[in-house]
């Protein structure tokens, strides 16, 4: 029997990271924001904290998850995990583990009640080596959806069904917490319980024990809500990877940091109040213009790189100073702004094909700092690593 994941009462999850320093996971997943989170634990929680947390749970099971991977370096950290499991079972709860370290799953036979295997390419390649060892263990598989709109996710349904048939077990498709696109699950149903979708709202409304006892909204950034504010705030101009994602989400499904230009310092106060960001000025000097700020949220999520400017004209001049055509676009208050000297169609084509061109002619670099050549060289390397072809 599978654990109940209906939202009537929240799931309770213990977030783990066994390492006293660093991040105890061998993966670097694009959707994971825990590595640098200030709420990531370092070492296991105390028995007292675990007991106080789980006794509030109305469900029959407690989940142990990341954070980092619960089965990371099992030979070294296994005793801590087993002690945590024992503390949970002492209160009469069943235990579910979410992991990618599939080589250790068989060691948990008769110790945990449910195992959810997080899928990626490496895990899929190795599953055949271990599946025979899992007889008698209640296994399901889970996959984080790409951060795409509903219509794009719907086109992937045949692939998910084929994966479900291949695995032969329940497949849980989890909404990506980094996605800025609301999903209509009514258009994604498979009509049976073999494949189920888990909304990010279910995750954000769940209860978690990390360094604190909290709900998901307190520990994980609601990226969709953040994006809605940023995209509709008239004093902001979004550019870089975020703008490319808006133009062509299937070609550019991921963006790392959020790059934006703000025309008012008040925006930082709003981001601090509503999304728990804290901004640090990283300008070359107090007299620099424009001024640069780095924003990190107390919740696990994206970093914001904010440039504070005085006018829309300066914002447009900054965007129009980019070295490549693909970067000469911004988004503000619900609409795109394309550099007229390059042209909307040229920029859209560069974004959608990843075939980009160095813009010829003289550029106005008065709003860039003296290290701009170094910045542009690093940007070029990043573009090449992301699969762009650069015509210079």
Long-range contacts (C-beta under 8 A, 24 or more apart in sequence): 1-138, 2-114, 2-138, 2-140, 2-170, 3-59, 3-60, 3-61, 3-94, 3-96, 3-114, 4-59, 4-60, 5-196, 5-198, 5-202, 7-201, 7-202, 7-205, 9-57, 9-58, 9-59, 10-205, 10-206, 10-207, 10-215, 11-59, 11-63, 11-202, 11-206, 11-207, 12-53, 12-54, 12-56, 12-57, 12-59, 12-62, 12-63, 12-206, 12-207, 12-208, 12-209, 13-62, 13-63, 13-64, 13-65, 13-206, 13-207, 13-208, 13-209, 14-45, 14-50, 14-53, 14-54, 14-62, 14-63, 14-64, 14-65, 14-84, 14-88, 14-208, 14-209, 15-39, 15-40, 15-41, 15-65, 15-66, 15-67, 15-208, 15-209, 15-210, 15-219, 16-41, 16-44, 16-64, 16-65, 16-66, 16-67, 16-68, 16-70, 16-81, 16-84, 17-41, 17-42, 17-43, 17-66, 17-67, 17-68, 18-43, 18-44, 18-68, 18-72, 18-73, 18-76, 18-77, 18-80, 18-81, 19-43, 19-68, 19-72, 23-68, 24-68, 24-69, 24-72, 24-73, 24-77, 25-66, 25-68, 25-69, 25-72, 25-100, 26-69, 26-72, 26-100, 26-101, 27-69, 27-100, 27-120, 29-120, 29-144, 30-178, 30-254, 31-144, 31-147, 31-176, 31-177, 31-178, 32-66, 33-177, 33-178, 33-220, 33-221, 33-300, 33-301, 33-302, 34-66, 34-67, 34-68, 34-300, 36-296, 37-219, 37-299, 37-300, 38-298, 39-210, 39-211, 39-212, 39-214, 39-219, 39-298, 39-299, 39-300, 40-67, 40-68, 40-210, 40-211, 40-300, 41-67, 41-210, 41-211, 43-80, 44-80, 44-81, 44-83, 44-84, 45-84, 45-209, 47-83, 47-87, 49-209, 49-213, 50-84, 50-87, 50-88, 50-209, 51-87, 51-91, 52-213, 53-207, 53-209, 53-213, 54-88, 54-91, 54-93, 55-91, 56-207, 57-93, 57-207, 60-93, 60-94, 61-93, 61-94, 61-95, 61-96, 61-113, 61-114, 62-88, 62-93, 62-94, 62-95, 62-96, 63-95, 63-96, 63-97, 63-98, 64-88, 64-95, 64-96, 64-97, 64-98, 65-97, 65-98, 66-98, 67-210, 69-99, 69-100, 69-101, 70-97, 70-98, 70-99, 70-101, 71-97, 71-99, 71-101, 71-104, 71-105, 72-101, 74-101, 74-104, 74-107, 78-104, 78-107, 82-111, 85-111, 85-112, 98-142, 102-126, 102-127, 102-130, 103-130, 105-130, 105-133, 105-134, 105-137, 105-139, 106-130, 106-133, 106-134, 106-137, 108-137, 109-136, 109-137, 113-138, 114-138, 114-140, 115-139, 115-140, 116-140, 116-141, 116-142, 116-172, 117-141, 117-142, 118-142, 118-143, 118-144, 119-143, 119-163, 127-167, 139-169, 140-169, 140-170, 140-171, 140-172, 141-167, 141-169, 141-170, 141-171, 141-172, 142-171, 142-172, 142-173, 142-174, 142-198, 143-171, 143-172, 143-173, 143-174, 144-174, 144-176, 145-173, 145-174, 145-175, 145-176, 145-179, 145-183, 146-176, 146-253, 147-176, 147-178, 147-179, 147-180, 147-181, 147-245, 147-249, 147-253, 147-254, 148-179, 148-181, 148-249, 148-250, 148-253, 149-181, 149-183, 149-249, 150-181, 150-182, 150-183, 150-184, 150-187, 150-188, 151-187, 152-249, 152-250, 153-183, 153-188, 154-187, 154-188, 157-188, 157-190, 160-190, 160-195, 161-190, 161-195, 164-194, 164-195, 170-194, 170-195, 170-196, 171-195, 171-196, 172-196, 172-197, 172-198, 173-197, 173-198, 174-198, 174-200, 174-203, 175-199, 175-200, 175-203, 176-200, 177-203, 177-204, 177-220, 177-221, 177-223, 178-223, 178-254, 178-301, 178-302, 179-223, 179-224, 180-223, 180-224, 180-227, 180-228, 180-231, 180-245, 181-224, 181-249, 182-224, 200-224, 218-299, 219-299, 219-300, 220-299, 220-300, 220-301, 221-275, 221-276, 221-297, 221-299, 221-300, 221-301, 221-302, 222-275, 223-301, 223-302, 225-275, 226-275, 226-301, 226-302, 229-270, 229-274, 229-275, 230-258, 230-260, 231-331, 231-333, 231-334, 232-333, 232-334, 233-267, 233-270, 233-333, 234-332, 234-333, 235-262, 235-263, 235-264, 235-266, 235-267, 236-260, 236-261, 236-262, 236-263, 236-267, 236-332, 236-333, 237-261, 237-262, 237-312, 237-315, 237-319, 237-330, 237-331, 237-332, 237-337, 238-330, 238-331, 238-332, 239-319, 239-327, 239-329, 239-330, 239-331, 240-327, 242-331, 243-329, 243-330, 243-331, 243-336, 244-326, 244-329, 244-351, 246-331, 246-336, 247-329, 247-336, 247-348, 247-351, 247-352, 248-351, 248-352, 251-351, 251-352, 251-353, 251-354, 252-351, 255-302, 256-302, 256-303, 257-302, 257-303, 257-304, 257-305, 258-302, 258-303, 258-304, 258-305, 259-305, 260-304, 260-305, 260-306, 260-307, 261-290, 261-306, 261-307, 261-308, 261-309, 261-315, 261-318, 261-319, 261-330, 262-306, 262-307, 262-308, 262-309, 263-308, 263-309, 263-310, 263-311, 263-312, 263-315, 265-308, 267-306, 268-293, 268-295, 268-306, 271-295, 271-304, 275-299, 277-304, 279-304, 279-306, 284-369, 284-370, 288-369, 289-367, 290-314, 290-318, 290-367, 309-367, 314-367, 317-364, 317-366, 317-367, 318-367, 318-368, 320-364, 321-363, 321-364, 321-365, 321-367, 321-368, 322-359, 323-358, 323-359, 323-363, 323-376, 323-379, 323-380, 324-350, 324-356, 324-357, 324-358, 324-359, 324-383, 324-390, 325-350, 325-356, 325-357, 325-359, 326-350, 326-351, 326-356, 326-383, 326-388, 328-359, 354-386, 354-387, 354-388, 354-389, 355-388, 355-389, 355-391, 356-383, 356-388, 356-389, 356-390, 356-391, 357-390, 357-391, 357-392, 358-390, 358-391, 358-392
